[in-house]
Amino acid sequence: MFEISRLALAGLLVALGACTSVPSVTQADLEQEEAVLRALKSDTWPGLYAANDADGLAAFLADDFVLIGGGVLTRADEVNWMRENSWDGPADFVFEVDDVIFLTPDSALVYGRGLSTRMAEDGTPCRHSYMSSNTLRRTDDGWHPVSSHVSDATCDPVALEE
């Protein structure tokens, strides 16, 4: 059977290590990228929907993007929906980012909740909220969403002020 010496194995591991480079990432780099990711999730992404910018959404979402929430939609599904429909989301919509977790220097998980005032199915006003986790990947032209998972959507009745 083939046997390799410890010295040869160590040499092979050193050579392999030299062929792979892991970029050095400082705390300042992570803080800067966290701010970029928070803005992308709370401003850029909702802004594309508010502007009904299908071309912008197509450029923003990764080619392999999937949206999971009551089913699975692809990037093409989401962009085509926007091309065929006017998004009429509430003016008071906000997305509050709870945290950003870097999986690698070029991939991150951003999660939080979407909040807005809407009308329930029975026509009464409600405070709508949902949880969302989003995986983003950095490429040469910036960060792009790879996946979005939406869950725990609720619409709590709004107390009417007298």
Disulfide bonds with the S-S distance in Angstrom:
Cys126-Cys155 1.69
